[in-house]
Amino acid sequence: MILFLTILSGLAWTVVYIDAIRIGFRERSYAIPAAALGLNLAWEAIYATRSVTTGITAQGVFNIAWGLADVVIVYTFLRFGRSELPRWVTRRIFVGWALLLGVTSFAVQLLFVAEFGWDAASRYAAFLQNLLMSGLFIAMFVARGGSRGQTLLIAVAKWIGTLAPTIVFGWYGNSPLILGIGLLCSVFDLAYLGLLWRARSLTRSRPGAGVPTGYLSGS
């Protein structure tokens, strides 16, 4: 069961990354929130490298694949992310912010390792940044005023990809912390799914209109 859930999570997150790349290029945007993207890239780069040096496992294969996919998603962020910001944010400021975000993300991941050791750090960091990502997806929806650069497929796959390891490390691993954070991720993920589903329903009922003004206020 644990191997099945590990593979299920790996495949689900792979779908997230593939669709994030697809929608990023199609809509000239980026599909993973910037802070979460930085932490994901750092996590996957660090643990993919460790997998290569200590022995490849099923999780290690996914870590390597995700790391490579993250490089492409980072490209979409660098290529199109400037347009999401106010005009006073120059290209130089944007690049500087992106570099600071990247350095900070790697520093945070390595501090987790220094504090908890490799095994515990990989789990604690992953679930905490996952909860952050869940909240940031909702914030992205609000900031963009709708579902631009986002898809239901990403939302569903992210939810499944998080729920599976929540069962593995939270329930089977007997970790109240991971179980609690994982369940909170599901709450946010399902809320985000609801937002995207309603936005799609409104768009279908009013073709060409997009998400109506006042949608976010519920009017």
Buried (B, 14 or more C-beta within 10 A) or exposed (E): EEEEBBBBBBBBBBBBBBBBBBBBBEBEBBBBBBBBBBBBBBBBBBBBEBBEEEEEEEBBBBBBBBBEBBEBBBBBBEBBBBEBEEEEEEEEEBEEBBEEBBEBBBEBBBEBBEEBEEEEBBBBBBBBBBBBBBBBBBEBBEEBEBBBBBBBBBBBBBBBBBBBBBBBBBEEBEBEEBBBBBEBBBEBBBBBBEBBEBBBEBBEEEEEEBBBEEBBEEE
